[in-house]
Amino acid sequence: MIEGLAALYIFMLAGFTGYEIISRVPVILHTPLMSGSNFVHGIVLVGAMFALGIAETPVEQFIGFVAVLLGAGNAVGGYVVTERMLEMFKSSNKKEGEG
Amino acid sequence: MMTMEFLIQGSYFVAAMLFILGLKQMSSPVTARRGIVWAGAGMVLATLVTFAVPEVIDSEHAVTNIVLIIVAIAIGGGYAWVTGKKVAMTDMPQMIAMYNGMGGGAAATIAAVELLKATREAQLDPTGTITIADRLGSDVTILAILGAIIGTISFSGSIIAWAKLDGRLNRNTLLPAQHIINAMVAVTTIGFAVAIYFSNDLAPIIAFFGLALVLGVFITVPVGGADMPVIISLFNALTGLAVGFEGYVLGNAAMIIAGIVVGSAGSLLTHLMAKAMNRSVSNVFFAGVGTGAAAAADGEQGEMKEIQSQDAGILMAFASQVIIIPGYGMAVAQAQHKIWELTQLLNERGVTVKFAIHPVAGRMPGHMNVLLAEAGVPYDMIYDMEDINADFKNTTVALVIGANDVVNPSAKSDASSPLFGMPILDAIKSENVIVVKRGRGTGFSGVENPLFFADNTKMLFGDGQKAANELIVSVKELG
């Protein structure tokens, strides 16, 4: 369990990390990166699995089921879409000598 | 069991690291593809070890719950897999909105489970004086509720954004005095949030989630279509934040780190996008473009001069430099492949062709880059606004295809224009401007565009794909 100040440190450091990652991104990658970060918060799936895993009443199980369903949609959909977008960047090392 | 716990927490740690490294690699075109694979590996690892979490395995209903988990993953993941594989590149923005909304909904439902559980446990206390906050602790309760409201708004708001982008919802108004009603709903929602904290009742929890859902709808419906990229990006950041908060509630470090990284990265991205449109984020929510001020914009007009595709093709074939400015119209017409074919033909004739991308062209930042990449345009032919604006004066033909507001010179000259102050592509400075446009109407923002009436502008009316096709034919005819 992460508590109190330790969590605050994590919040702060993670906040700076996210800021750093975005601040040096070319516009060309904004959509894939938004899509990629959309995939990364699909980690909510793990929390949903945990919530359903420890559910004790039918109501909790039902809501937990919805949580896992939505979380899995976020993770899988985010991955597929991002992967498809980035797929298109593969053949782009051909230099055209523009300038 | 100690080693198991260590293994699980260690795996979450590795997953969080893979997410950060993956995102870092996604920030460069060269390593971007590797980035998503790394992040994906982290996700698989984190998901698999969760099946081994002691609390889950030792739970009273372990078998039922684990079966339910697998079924839910199969349904949710299967749905997303199929839709994600099938969706056309042009419809990407709304699918991202949809998946993002699902993430927000998941964070909100996690909070709902935790709050219901705490309520049930608090009610078991014979004195009846135990509140939810007593059960969970004040820090966990506050973050659970915060994550719940943010996640719920992101959920219903994203669905509205999806419906709007998908053309299923076209209205921008729901109720009169929407902003005042929104403020009232928001205050009431917060009131119920406080009630949850100090009670052990079910009623405030239900009312709270219901109102938060409504609030997400009310906030998003009035947002103009041109502002959709900002909204999607904002909801993406909000979902990240909600996930981070619920991660604290569950004591899961991977969720906290991944959620907060996305929350801050998404906030910065939202800010950059809003800045590129010269709008503040609050402005996006509280003043829709195209209402009020836009109506006042006078119809200072002239004559639109039409050009036939043969003439346009000749103009481009004998140009020294052509700059192509794509917009959402190109996406709708699926014209990017034809445009690339045209580009190659012009290249063969020795014409320099460049693509100029406005930061907010299309429905998402970088939307046009993705479409051009799909067609096979190498990314070193694609230029950002700052890098190319000085180049328009050396350009024979600026070909505007399906773009409108991002080349509207009134953003520079007309202080009464709703677009005033937004940086634009200086297409008007090139020798000739050819605008491919379906009809004579105004752009997404509903603002008249003086570029279309300029002396050096010629209009090529027609659908983007058809026009591009005709241009190809006419260039080919020249041999």
HADDOCK unambig.tbl for C-alpha pairs under 7 A between the chains (distance, minus, plus):
assign (segid A and resid 1 and name CA) (segid B and resid 251 and name CA) 4.79 0.50 0.50
assign (segid A and resid 2 and name CA) (segid B and resid 251 and name CA) 5.61 0.50 0.50
assign (segid A and resid 10 and name CA) (segid B and resid 257 and name CA) 6.86 0.50 0.50
assign (segid A and resid 11 and name CA) (segid B and resid 260 and name CA) 6.35 0.50 0.50
assign (segid A and resid 14 and name CA) (segid B and resid 257 and name CA) 5.52 0.50 0.50
assign (segid A and resid 14 and name CA) (segid B and resid 260 and name CA) 5.68 0.50 0.50
assign (segid A and resid 14 and name CA) (segid B and resid 261 and name CA) 4.98 0.50 0.50
assign (segid A and resid 15 and name CA) (segid B and resid 260 and name CA) 5.67 0.50 0.50
assign (segid A and resid 15 and name CA) (segid B and resid 261 and name CA) 5.33 0.50 0.50
assign (segid A and resid 15 and name CA) (segid B and resid 264 and name CA) 5.22 0.50 0.50
assign (segid A and resid 17 and name CA) (segid B and resid 261 and name CA) 6.16 0.50 0.50
assign (segid A and resid 18 and name CA) (segid B and resid 261 and name CA) 4.18 0.50 0.50
assign (segid A and resid 18 and name CA) (segid B and resid 262 and name CA) 6.11 0.50 0.50
assign (segid A and resid 18 and name CA) (segid B and resid 264 and name CA) 5.24 0.50 0.50
assign (segid A and resid 18 and name CA) (segid B and resid 265 and name CA) 4.31 0.50 0.50
assign (segid A and resid 19 and name CA) (segid B and resid 264 and name CA) 5.68 0.50 0.50
assign (segid A and resid 19 and name CA) (segid B and resid 265 and name CA) 4.90 0.50 0.50
assign (segid A and resid 19 and name CA) (segid B and resid 268 and name CA) 6.53 0.50 0.50
assign (segid A and resid 21 and name CA) (segid B and resid 24 and name CA) 5.75 0.50 0.50
assign (segid A and resid 21 and name CA) (segid B and resid 265 and name CA) 6.93 0.50 0.50
assign (segid A and resid 22 and name CA) (segid B and resid 265 and name CA) 5.57 0.50 0.50
assign (segid A and resid 22 and name CA) (segid B and resid 269 and name CA) 6.86 0.50 0.50
assign (segid A and resid 25 and name CA) (segid B and resid 27 and name CA) 5.15 0.50 0.50
assign (segid A and resid 25 and name CA) (segid B and resid 28 and name CA) 6.93 0.50 0.50
assign (segid A and resid 27 and name CA) (segid B and resid 359 and name CA) 6.84 0.50 0.50
assign (segid A and resid 27 and name CA) (segid B and resid 365 and name CA) 6.86 0.50 0.50
assign (segid A and resid 27 and name CA) (segid B and resid 366 and name CA) 5.72 0.50 0.50
assign (segid A and resid 28 and name CA) (segid B and resid 366 and name CA) 4.96 0.50 0.50
assign (segid A and resid 28 and name CA) (segid B and resid 369 and name CA) 5.42 0.50 0.50
assign (segid A and resid 29 and name CA) (segid B and resid 27 and name CA) 6.60 0.50 0.50
assign (segid A and resid 29 and name CA) (segid B and resid 366 and name CA) 6.13 0.50 0.50
assign (segid A and resid 30 and name CA) (segid B and resid 365 and name CA) 5.58 0.50 0.50
assign (segid A and resid 30 and name CA) (segid B and resid 366 and name CA) 5.19 0.50 0.50
assign (segid A and resid 31 and name CA) (segid B and resid 364 and name CA) 6.36 0.50 0.50
assign (segid A and resid 31 and name CA) (segid B and resid 365 and name CA) 5.64 0.50 0.50
assign (segid A and resid 31 and name CA) (segid B and resid 366 and name CA) 5.02 0.50 0.50
assign (segid A and resid 31 and name CA) (segid B and resid 367 and name CA) 6.00 0.50 0.50
assign (segid A and resid 33 and name CA) (segid B and resid 26 and name CA) 6.30 0.50 0.50
assign (segid A and resid 33 and name CA) (segid B and resid 27 and name CA) 6.90 0.50 0.50
assign (segid A and resid 35 and name CA) (segid B and resid 96 and name CA) 6.36 0.50 0.50
assign (segid A and resid 36 and name CA) (segid B and resid 23 and name CA) 6.98 0.50 0.50
assign (segid A and resid 36 and name CA) (segid B and resid 36 and name CA) 6.83 0.50 0.50
assign (segid A and resid 37 and name CA) (segid B and resid 262 and name CA) 5.64 0.50 0.50
assign (segid A and resid 38 and name CA) (segid B and resid 100 and name CA) 5.99 0.50 0.50
assign (segid A and resid 38 and name CA) (segid B and resid 236 and name CA) 6.20 0.50 0.50
assign (segid A and resid 40 and name CA) (segid B and resid 19 and name CA) 6.47 0.50 0.50
assign (segid A and resid 40 and name CA) (segid B and resid 258 and name CA) 6.28 0.50 0.50
assign (segid A and resid 41 and name CA) (segid B and resid 240 and name CA) 5.48 0.50 0.50
assign (segid A and resid 41 and name CA) (segid B and resid 243 and name CA) 6.64 0.50 0.50
assign (segid A and resid 41 and name CA) (segid B and resid 258 and name CA) 6.02 0.50 0.50
assign (segid A and resid 41 and name CA) (segid B and resid 259 and name CA) 5.46 0.50 0.50
assign (segid A and resid 41 and name CA) (segid B and resid 262 and name CA) 6.75 0.50 0.50
assign (segid A and resid 42 and name CA) (segid B and resid 103 and name CA) 6.06 0.50 0.50
assign (segid A and resid 43 and name CA) (segid B and resid 43 and name CA) 6.56 0.50 0.50
assign (segid A and resid 43 and name CA) (segid B and resid 255 and name CA) 5.98 0.50 0.50
assign (segid A and resid 44 and name CA) (segid B and resid 103 and name CA) 6.67 0.50 0.50
assign (segid A and resid 44 and name CA) (segid B and resid 106 and name CA) 6.67 0.50 0.50
assign (segid A and resid 44 and name CA) (segid B and resid 107 and name CA) 6.36 0.50 0.50
assign (segid A and resid 44 and name CA) (segid B and resid 243 and name CA) 5.84 0.50 0.50
assign (segid A and resid 44 and name CA) (segid B and resid 255 and name CA) 6.42 0.50 0.50
assign (segid A and resid 46 and name CA) (segid B and resid 46 and name CA) 6.84 0.50 0.50
assign (segid A and resid 46 and name CA) (segid B and resid 47 and name CA) 5.73 0.50 0.50
assign (segid A and resid 46 and name CA) (segid B and resid 50 and name CA) 6.47 0.50 0.50
assign (segid A and resid 47 and name CA) (segid B and resid 247 and name CA) 6.94 0.50 0.50
assign (segid A and resid 47 and name CA) (segid B and resid 250 and name CA) 6.99 0.50 0.50
assign (segid A and resid 48 and name CA) (segid B and resid 106 and name CA) 6.64 0.50 0.50
assign (segid A and resid 48 and name CA) (segid B and resid 110 and name CA) 5.81 0.50 0.50
assign (segid A and resid 49 and name CA) (segid B and resid 69 and name CA) 6.25 0.50 0.50
assign (segid A and resid 50 and name CA) (segid B and resid 56 and name CA) 6.70 0.50 0.50
assign (segid A and resid 51 and name CA) (segid B and resid 110 and name CA) 6.14 0.50 0.50
assign (segid A and resid 51 and name CA) (segid B and resid 113 and name CA) 6.67 0.50 0.50
assign (segid A and resid 52 and name CA) (segid B and resid 65 and name CA) 6.29 0.50 0.50
assign (segid A and resid 52 and name CA) (segid B and resid 69 and name CA) 6.99 0.50 0.50
assign (segid A and resid 53 and name CA) (segid B and resid 56 and name CA) 4.73 0.50 0.50
assign (segid A and resid 53 and name CA) (segid B and resid 62 and name CA) 6.69 0.50 0.50
assign (segid A and resid 53 and name CA) (segid B and resid 65 and name CA) 5.28 0.50 0.50
assign (segid A and resid 53 and name CA) (segid B and resid 66 and name CA) 6.36 0.50 0.50
assign (segid A and resid 54 and name CA) (segid B and resid 55 and name CA) 6.59 0.50 0.50
assign (segid A and resid 54 and name CA) (segid B and resid 56 and name CA) 5.42 0.50 0.50
assign (segid A and resid 54 and name CA) (segid B and resid 59 and name CA) 5.67 0.50 0.50
assign (segid A and resid 56 and name CA) (segid B and resid 61 and name CA) 6.80 0.50 0.50
assign (segid A and resid 60 and name CA) (segid B and resid 113 and name CA) 5.62 0.50 0.50
assign (segid A and resid 63 and name CA) (segid B and resid 109 and name CA) 6.26 0.50 0.50
assign (segid A and resid 63 and name CA) (segid B and resid 113 and name CA) 6.50 0.50 0.50
assign (segid A and resid 64 and name CA) (segid B and resid 109 and name CA) 6.85 0.50 0.50
assign (segid A and resid 64 and name CA) (segid B and resid 110 and name CA) 6.77 0.50 0.50
assign (segid A and resid 64 and name CA) (segid B and resid 113 and name CA) 6.51 0.50 0.50
assign (segid A and resid 65 and name CA) (segid B and resid 68 and name CA) 6.57 0.50 0.50
assign (segid A and resid 65 and name CA) (segid B and resid 69 and name CA) 6.68 0.50 0.50
assign (segid A and resid 65 and name CA) (segid B and resid 72 and name CA) 6.03 0.50 0.50
assign (segid A and resid 67 and name CA) (segid B and resid 106 and name CA) 4.35 0.50 0.50
assign (segid A and resid 67 and name CA) (segid B and resid 109 and name CA) 5.36 0.50 0.50
assign (segid A and resid 67 and name CA) (segid B and resid 110 and name CA) 6.25 0.50 0.50
assign (segid A and resid 68 and name CA) (segid B and resid 69 and name CA) 6.54 0.50 0.50
assign (segid A and resid 68 and name CA) (segid B and resid 72 and name CA) 5.78 0.50 0.50
assign (segid A and resid 68 and name CA) (segid B and resid 73 and name CA) 6.28 0.50 0.50
assign (segid A and resid 68 and name CA) (segid B and resid 106 and name CA) 6.81 0.50 0.50
assign (segid A and resid 69 and name CA) (segid B and resid 72 and name CA) 4.67 0.50 0.50
assign (segid A and resid 69 and name CA) (segid B and resid 73 and name CA) 5.61 0.50 0.50
assign (segid A and resid 69 and name CA) (segid B and resid 75 and name CA) 6.60 0.50 0.50
assign (segid A and resid 69 and name CA) (segid B and resid 76 and name CA) 4.39 0.50 0.50
assign (segid A and resid 70 and name CA) (segid B and resid 76 and name CA) 6.08 0.50 0.50
assign (segid A and resid 70 and name CA) (segid B and resid 102 and name CA) 4.75 0.50 0.50
assign (segid A and resid 70 and name CA) (segid B and resid 103 and name CA) 6.15 0.50 0.50
assign (segid A and resid 70 and name CA) (segid B and resid 105 and name CA) 6.52 0.50 0.50
assign (segid A and resid 70 and name CA) (segid B and resid 106 and name CA) 5.27 0.50 0.50
assign (segid A and resid 71 and name CA) (segid B and resid 102 and name CA) 6.36 0.50 0.50
assign (segid A and resid 71 and name CA) (segid B and resid 103 and name CA) 5.35 0.50 0.50
assign (segid A and resid 71 and name CA) (segid B and resid 106 and name CA) 5.22 0.50 0.50
assign (segid A and resid 72 and name CA) (segid B and resid 73 and name CA) 5.34 0.50 0.50
assign (segid A and resid 72 and name CA) (segid B and resid 76 and name CA) 5.26 0.50 0.50
assign (segid A and resid 72 and name CA) (segid B and resid 77 and name CA) 4.87 0.50 0.50
assign (segid A and resid 73 and name CA) (segid B and resid 76 and name CA) 4.65 0.50 0.50
assign (segid A and resid 73 and name CA) (segid B and resid 77 and name CA) 4.82 0.50 0.50
assign (segid A and resid 73 and name CA) (segid B and resid 79 and name CA) 6.96 0.50 0.50
assign (segid A and resid 73 and name CA) (segid B and resid 80 and name CA) 5.03 0.50 0.50
assign (segid A and resid 73 and name CA) (segid B and resid 99 and name CA) 6.25 0.50 0.50
assign (segid A and resid 73 and name CA) (segid B and resid 102 and name CA) 6.45 0.50 0.50
assign (segid A and resid 74 and name CA) (segid B and resid 99 and name CA) 4.59 0.50 0.50
assign (segid A and resid 74 and name CA) (segid B and resid 100 and name CA) 6.10 0.50 0.50
assign (segid A and resid 74 and name CA) (segid B and resid 102 and name CA) 5.54 0.50 0.50
assign (segid A and resid 74 and name CA) (segid B and resid 103 and name CA) 5.11 0.50 0.50
assign (segid A and resid 76 and name CA) (segid B and resid 77 and name CA) 5.39 0.50 0.50
assign (segid A and resid 76 and name CA) (segid B and resid 80 and name CA) 5.89 0.50 0.50
assign (segid A and resid 76 and name CA) (segid B and resid 81 and name CA) 6.03 0.50 0.50
assign (segid A and resid 77 and name CA) (segid B and resid 80 and name CA) 4.51 0.50 0.50
assign (segid A and resid 77 and name CA) (segid B and resid 81 and name CA) 5.73 0.50 0.50
assign (segid A and resid 77 and name CA) (segid B and resid 84 and name CA) 5.47 0.50 0.50
assign (segid A and resid 77 and name CA) (segid B and resid 99 and name CA) 6.02 0.50 0.50
assign (segid A and resid 78 and name CA) (segid B and resid 96 and name CA) 6.99 0.50 0.50
assign (segid A and resid 78 and name CA) (segid B and resid 99 and name CA) 6.37 0.50 0.50
assign (segid A and resid 79 and name CA) (segid B and resid 40 and name CA) 6.91 0.50 0.50
assign (segid A and resid 80 and name CA) (segid B and resid 81 and name CA) 6.56 0.50 0.50
assign (segid A and resid 80 and name CA) (segid B and resid 84 and name CA) 5.65 0.50 0.50
assign (segid A and resid 80 and name CA) (segid B and resid 85 and name CA) 6.54 0.50 0.50
assign (segid A and resid 81 and name CA) (segid B and resid 84 and name CA) 5.50 0.50 0.50
assign (segid A and resid 83 and name CA) (segid B and resid 36 and name CA) 6.53 0.50 0.50
assign (segid A and resid 85 and name CA) (segid B and resid 370 and name CA) 6.64 0.50 0.50
assign (segid A and resid 86 and name CA) (segid B and resid 32 and name CA) 6.57 0.50 0.50
assign (segid A and resid 86 and name CA) (segid B and resid 33 and name CA) 5.46 0.50 0.50
assign (segid A and resid 87 and name CA) (segid B and resid 33 and name CA) 6.67 0.50 0.50
assign (segid A and resid 88 and name CA) (segid B and resid 373 and name CA) 5.59 0.50 0.50
assign (segid A and resid 88 and name CA) (segid B and resid 374 and name CA) 5.29 0.50 0.50
assign (segid A and resid 89 and name CA) (segid B and resid 29 and name CA) 6.79 0.50 0.50
assign (segid A and resid 89 and name CA) (segid B and resid 373 and name CA) 6.17 0.50 0.50
assign (segid A and resid 92 and name CA) (segid B and resid 378 and name CA) 4.71 0.50 0.50
assign (segid A and resid 92 and name CA) (segid B and resid 379 and name CA) 6.11 0.50 0.50
assign (segid A and resid 94 and name CA) (segid B and resid 378 and name CA) 6.66 0.50 0.50
assign (segid A and resid 98 and name CA) (segid B and resid 381 and name CA) 6.70 0.50 0.50
